[in-house]
Amino acid sequence: MKKFTPDVQASDAVLKPKLLDQLKRCIRANYYSLRTEEAYVYWTRWFIRFHGLRDLAEMGAAEVNIFL
């Protein structure tokens, strides 16, 4: 019987929070207002969707200029 081995290990998923969770943590650590947090999350989501859900590690200044 073949043992199932997932591509992503459970420990990796637990240790690395999602991008928007990381963004919220950073904003809260700097004591920004709730409304500012909501705006930053909104625009970040829109940016990601605008570029077809591409990985942010693949994008740079060119993608930001296109978005703006």
N, C-alpha and C positions, 0 to 999 in steps of 0.2 A: 504494500500500500504506500502510495506517494504522500509525503508530508506536505501540507500547504504552508507556503512561506509568502506572506504579503510583501508587496513592493515597499511599502512604508511601514516601519516598525511602530508599534504602539508608543514606545518611549519617545520617538521623534514627534509624534502628534501631540503628546502631552507637554513636552518641553517648549515647543515653539508656538506662541500664540499667533493668531491671524493678524494680518496687516492692520485692519481697522481697530482691533483690540490694542495693538501696539501704539497706534496713533492716539487713541483715547488715553492710554496710560501716560504717554508723554505730555499731552495737553494738560491732564490733571496734575501731573507732577510740577508743572510750571504755573499752576493756579489760574489757568485761563477760565473765563466764564463758561457756563453751560451752553449759552447761545453761540459762543465762538467755537466750542467743540462740535456742536451740531452743524455749523457752517463748514468747518474743515472736513468733517466726515462726509457731508453731502458732496462737496466739490471733489473729494478724493474718489468717491464712488463714481461720480460722473466722468472723471478723467479715465478711470479704469475701463468703464463701459464704452466710452468714446473710442478707445483703442482696441476694442474687441476682446476684452478680458485677458490681454497679454500680461506676461509676467513683468513686474516693475523692474526687475534686474536687467531686462533686455532693453529698457527704454532709457532715454536721456533727454538732453536739452532740446533736441530736434522735435521729439514728441510733445514736449511742453509747448514749444512755439507753435506747432500745428494746432494744438488744443486751444491755445489762446487766440 
